[in-house]
Amino acid sequence: MNILLRIFRASGIRIRMHGRYHPLPRIRLTEALPVGIESVCEFIEIETQENARIDRTAIQTMNRLLPRGIKVYECVEGSLKDTAKDFSYILITEGYTNIDASRWKDRGKRCFFIWHGNSVKQLWLQGRCTRIVKIPTGRIHGI
């Protein structure tokens, strides 16, 4: 979080603060992932000062300053509740496993499944998946 706050400041984006005696930035994140689950895309909601514009050049500046592995793809006006609703998961197994999910691809010994649901932690605890990756549902075919 500190890295993101520093990057916003360095890019000239002024974040709205709340609190009087110990002001904190107005930032909201999507729900935390269970331990062991990866993610391709996470969302962050930031309230900026009035007339603050996050354009393509600001995003390019942020991406130049961010460490490898973190990248800002786009900036959308609106609430996090409206934007980050529907996620799917790619389940990766070694060999075919009887999982209650849609089979997507086979690559050598690995099988890829698409799973829509909320109890992804239970799938991970069963130990049948070598990796589980969270993705926005609309972006499955773009991977």
KENULO-38474 format. One record per atom (N, C-alpha, C, O, CB): residue in three letters; x, y, z. Coordinates in steps of 0.02 Angstrom, whole numbers, plus 50000, padded with zeros to 5 digits. Glycine has a CB too. Layout:
N
AlaXYZ...
***
This chain:
143
Met500414994150000Met500005000050000Met500435006250000Met500285011249966Met499535000050060Asn500985006050038Asn501435011850040Asn501735013249971Asn501825019049952Asn501995010750091Ile501895008049934Ile502165008949867Ile501665012649824Ile501835017349788Ile502355002149835Leu501035010449827Leu500515013649786Leu500415020949806Leu500355025249762Leu499855009849793Leu500405022349870Leu500325029349892Leu500895033749868Leu500785039449848Leu500275029549969Arg501505031149870Arg502085034949847Arg502045036249771Arg502225041549747Arg502725031349864Ile501825031149735Ile501765031749662Ile501245036949643Ile501355040849597Ile501595024949630Phe500675037049678Phe500165042049664Phe500435049049677Phe500325053649637Phe499535040749706Arg500785049949732Arg501065056449748Arg501575058549695Arg501585064249672Arg501395056349817Ala502015053849675Ala502525055349625Ala502215056949557Ala502515060549517Ala503015049449619Ser501635054349543Ser501295055549479Ser500885061949481Ser500595063849430Ser500845049749462Gly500855065249538Gly500485071449544Gly499745070549558Gly499355075249550Gly500565075349482Ile499545064649578Ile498835063249593Ile498735064449667Ile499035061249710Ile498645055849574Arg498295069149682Arg498155070949752Arg497565066849777Arg497015067149750Arg498015078549759Ile497685062949830Ile497185058449858Ile496815062149914Ile497125065549955Ile497505051949885Arg496155061449915Arg495745064449968Arg495875060650033Arg495905054550034Arg494975064249950Met495935064350087Met496075061450153Met495445061950196Met495025066350185Met496665064950187His495385057450245His494845057950293His495135057450363His495675054550373His494305052450281Gly494785060150410Gly495035060350479Gly495345067150492Gly495635070250447Gly495555054750491Arg495285069450552Arg495505076150568Arg496195076250601Arg496625080150580Arg494995079550612Tyr496285072150651Tyr496905072450689Tyr497435067650663Tyr498035068850671Tyr496765070950762His497215062250632His497675057450602His497405055650533His497115050250524His497765051050647Pro497485060050484Pro497165059050419Pro497445052850382Pro498045051650382Pro497265065150376Leu496995049150352Leu497175043250313Leu496885044050243Leu496375047250233Leu496905036750347Pro497215041050193Pro496955041550125Pro496305037650116Pro496215032450148Pro497485039150074Arg495865040150073Arg495235036650058Arg495375031550003Arg495335033149944Arg494675041750037Ile495515025450024Ile495685020049978Ile495305013749998Ile495255012250058Ile496455018749976Arg495045010149950Arg494715003749962Arg495004998549914Arg495135000149856Arg493945004349954Leu495104992549938Leu495354987049897Leu494824981549892Leu494344981349931Leu496004984149928Thr494904977149842Thr494464971349838Thr494624966749897Thr495134967649931Thr494554967649770Glu494194961849908Glu494294957249964Glu494954953549957Glu495174951949902Glu493714952349969Ala495264952150014Ala495894948550014Ala495804941349990Ala495284938350003Ala496204948550085Leu496294938849956Leu496284931949932Leu496504927249987Leu496904929050030Leu496734931149869Pro496254921049985Pro496514916050032Pro497244914650018Pro497484915649962Pro496094909550028Val497604912250068Val498314910650060Val498384905250006Val498034900250007Val498624908350127Gly498854906349960Gly498984901449907Gly498634902949842Gly498794899849791Gly498794894749930Ile498154907549840Ile497784909149780Ile498124915249747Ile498264920149780Ile497034910649795Glu498234914749681Glu498554920149644Glu498014924449611Glu497434922549608Glu499034917449591Ser498214930249587Ser497754934649552Ser498104938049494Ser498684939949498Ser497464939949600Val497734938749439Val497994942149380Val497804949449382Val498154953649354Val497724938849317Cys497244951149415Cys496994957949413Cys496644959549479Cys496184955949499Cys496514958849353Glu496854964849511Glu496534967249572Glu496304974449561Glu496594977949520Glu497004966749633Phe495804976449598Phe495534983149591Phe495664987149654Phe495674984449709Phe494784982949575Ile495754993649645Ile495844998249701Ile495425004349687Ile495405006849631Ile496605000049711Glu495075006849738Glu494675012849731Glu495015018449770Glu495175017649829Glu493945011849756Ile495135023949736Ile495475029649767Ile495045035849757Ile494835037349701Ile496185030649737Glu494925039449811Glu494565045749805Glu495095051249798Glu495525052049841Glu494105047149867Thr495055054849743Thr495535060149729Thr495235066949746Thr494625067549754Thr495765059849656Gln495665071849750Gln495435078749759Gln495035080849698Gln495105077949644Gln496045083549771Glu494615085749706Glu494215088149650Glu494665090449593Glu495215092949604Glu493755093949672Asn494425089449533Asn494775091249470Asn495405087149459Asn495805089049415Asn494935098549471Ala495525081849495Ala496105077549482Ala495945073049423Ala495425069749422Ala496285073349545Arg496385072949374Arg496285068849314Arg496835063549311Arg497425065149317Arg496295073249250Ile496635057449303Ile497115052149292Ile497065050149219Ile496625046249200Ile496985045949341Asp497515052849179Asp497495051449108Asp498035046449089Asp498365043649133Asp497575057949067Arg498115045249025Arg498585040248999Arg499305041949020Arg499685037449036Arg498535039748923Thr499485048249020Thr500165050149039Thr500295048849113Thr500845046849131Thr500305057449022Ala499795049949156Ala499875048449227Ala499955040949238Ala500365038849279Ala499255051049267Ile499585036949201Ile499645029649206Ile500335027449182Ile500635023049214Ile499095026049165Gln500585030249128Gln501255028549104Gln501795030549155Gln502275026849165Gln501385032049037Thr501705036249187Thr502175038349239Thr502175033449297Thr502705031549322Thr502005045549263Met501565031549319Met501525026749375Met501865020149356Met502235017349397Met500785025449393Asn501735017649297Asn502025011249276Asn502785011449271Asn503115006449284Asn501735009049210Arg503065017249253Arg503785017949251Arg504085017549321Arg504645015049330Arg503985024449218Leu503725020049371Leu503975020349439Leu503825014049480Leu504175012749529Leu503675026249474Leu503325010249460Leu503135004249498Leu503654998649491Leu503974998149439Leu502445001749475Pro503734994649543Pro504184988849538Pro503914983649489Pro503314983549475Pro504304985649607Arg504354979449464Arg504154974249417Arg503634969649449Arg503694967749507Arg504774970149394Gly503124967949411Gly502594963649436Gly501964967449455Gly501434964349464Gly502844959849496Ile502004974049462Ile501424978149476Ile501334982949418Ile501804986249397Ile501504982049545Lys500724983249391Lys500594987549334Lys499894990349338Lys499424986649357Lys500704983749268Val499804996649322Val499144999749317Val498934999149244Val499285001449199Val499155007349341Tyr498354996049233Tyr498114995149164Tyr497635000649143Tyr497675003149086Tyr497764988449158Glu497185002649187Glu496705007649167Glu496425011149229Glu496485008649285Glu496135004649126Cys496125016849218Cys495795020649270Cys495085021749248Cys494955024249193Cys496165027449283Val494615019949291Val493905020549276Val493575024449332Val493695023049391Val493575013549266Glu493145029149314Glu492765032749365Glu492185028449388Glu491875025049347Glu492515039549338Gly492055028549452Gly491505024749479Gly491705021249544Gly492255022149569Gly491255019649429Ser491235017449570Ser491335014149633Ser491625007149624Ser491505003849573Ser490675013749672Leu492015004949672Leu492294998149671Leu491734992949672Leu491804987649643Leu492764997149730Lys491194994449706Lys490634989749710Lys490324988449642Lys490094982949628Lys490094992449757Asp490334993549598Asp490054992749531Asp490534989349483Asp490324986049436Asp489854999549503Thr491174990149495Thr491684987749448Thr491894980549462Thr491914976449416Thr492284992249451Ala492044978949524Ala492334972449541Ala491804967749568Ala491754966649629Ala492894973349593Lys491414964949524Lys490874960549546Lys490994953249529Lys490934948949572Lys490224962749515Asp491174951849468Asp491164945049443Asp491864942349430Asp492214944849385Asp490734944549381Phe492064937349468Phe492714934349458Phe492634926849445Phe492154923749467Phe493164935449520Ser493104924149409Ser493154917049397Ser493844914849420Ser494264918949437Ser493014915149322Tyr493954908349419Tyr494604905749440Tyr494834900549389Tyr494444896549364Tyr494564902649510Ile495474900749373Ile495784895649332Ile496104890649380Ile496544892449419Ile496304898549281Leu495884884449377Leu496154879149418Leu496644875249375Leu496474872949321Leu495584874449447Ile497254874449399Ile497774870849362Ile497944864549400Ile498114864749459Ile498404875349351Thr497884858849366Thr498024852349398Thr498554848649358Thr498654850049299Thr497374848049404Glu498884843949390Glu499354839549356Glu498954833249337Glu498814829149379Glu499974837749401Gly498794832549273Gly498384827049250Gly497644828449262Gly497464833249296Gly498584820549285Tyr497224824349234Tyr496504825449240Tyr496274823649310Tyr496464818349337Tyr496114821349187Thr495884827949340Thr495614826949407Thr494864827949403Thr494624832049363Thr495934831749458Asn494494824449443Asn493774825149445Asn493584831349486Asn493484830849547Asn493434818749473Ile493554837049453Ile493374843349485Ile492724845649455Ile492614845049394Ile493934848749476Asp492294848249496Asp491644850749473Asp491724857749443Asp491504862749471Asp491124850949532Ala492064857949384Ala492194864249350Ala492214862849275Ala492274857149253Ala492854867549374Ser492174868149235Ser492204867449162Ser492914866449140Ser493354870449156Ser491894873649128Arg493034861149103Arg493704859849077Arg493834864849021Arg493414865848977Arg493774852549051Trp494414868049023Trp494564873448977Trp495094871448926Trp494974871648866Trp494794879649014Lys495694869348949Lys496244867648905Lys496654862048935Lys496644860748995Lys496684873648892Asp497024858648892Asp497524853748913Asp498184855748883Asp498224857348823Asp497324846448891Arg498704855848922Arg499384857348898Arg499854852248927Arg500074852848985Arg499604864648918Gly500014847248889Gly500454841948914Gly500124838248972Gly499564835648965Gly501134844848935Lys500454838049028Lys500184834749087Lys499714839149127Lys499364836749172Lys500744832449132Arg499684845549111Arg499264850149149Arg498574850749118Arg498494850749057Arg499594857149152Cys498074851249162Cys497384852549142Cys497164859149173Cys497324860649230Cys496904846749163Phe496794863049133Phe496554869549156Phe495794869449158Phe495474867349110Phe496804875249109Phe495514871649213Phe494794871849223Phe494594879049239Phe494974882849268Phe494574867049279Ile493984880849219Ile493704887349237Ile493174885949290Ile492734881649281Ile493394891149175Trp493214889449345Trp492754888349401Trp492444894949422Trp492804899849434Trp493104884849460His491794895049428His491424900849453His491144899049521His490754894249526His490854903049402Gly491324902549571Gly491064901049638Gly491424905149690Gly491874909049675Gly491134893649653Asn491214904349752Asn491494908349806Asn491954904449852Asn492404907449882Asn490944911249845Ser491854898049860Ser492244894249909Ser492884891449878Ser493014885449881Ser491824888549938Val493284895849849Val493904893749818Val494414891149869Val494844887149853Val494204899549778Lys494354893449930Lys494814891249982Lys494734883649993Lys495234880150004Lys494674895050048Gln494124881149991Gln494014874050000Gln494344869949944Gln494624864649957Gln493264872550002Leu494324872449882Leu494654869049827Leu495404868649839Leu495724863549826Leu494514872649760Trp495694874049863Trp496404874249876Trp496594869349933Trp497104865949929Trp496634881349893Leu496174869149984Leu496324864750041Leu496254857350023Leu496564853150056Leu495854866350099Gln495864855649973Gln495794848649951Gln496444846049920Gln496564840049920Gln495234847949901Gly496864850649895Gly497524848649870Gly497534845749800Gly498054843049780Gly497814843849916Arg496994846149763Arg496984843249696Arg497254848149643Arg497404846049587Arg496284841249677Cys497314854549661Cys497554859649614Cys498264861649632Cys498424862449691Cys497084865849614Thr498684862349581Thr499364864849594Thr499374872449597Thr499794875349632Thr499844862249540Arg498924875649560Arg498854882949561Arg498124884849552Arg497754881349518Arg499304886249507Ile497934890349582Ile497274893349571Ile497394900749559Ile497714904149599Ile496784892049632Val497124903349503Val497234910249483Val496564913749476Val496134911449439Val497644910749417Lys496484919349511Lys495864923349508Lys495914928049448Lys496424931349438Lys495754927349574Ile495374928349408Ile495354932749350Ile494664935849345Ile494174932749366Ile495544929049285Pro494604941849317Pro493944944549302Pro493604940249249Pro493924938449200Pro493984952049279Thr492974938749257Thr492624934149213Thr492654936349140Thr492724932149096Thr491904933449234Gly492594942649126Gly492594945049057Gly493264944549022Gly493294945848962Gly492364951949056Arg493794942849057Arg494464942749028Arg494754935849021Arg495364935149011Arg494924947049069Ile494364930649026Ile494634923849023Ile494964922448956Ile495514919648955Ile494074918749034His494654924348902His494924922648837His495514926848816His495854925348767His494384923248785Gly495654932148854Gly496214936548838Gly496874934248869Gly497384937548859Gly496064943448860Ile496864928848906Ile497484926548939Ile497914922648891Ile498454920248909Ile497324922149001
***
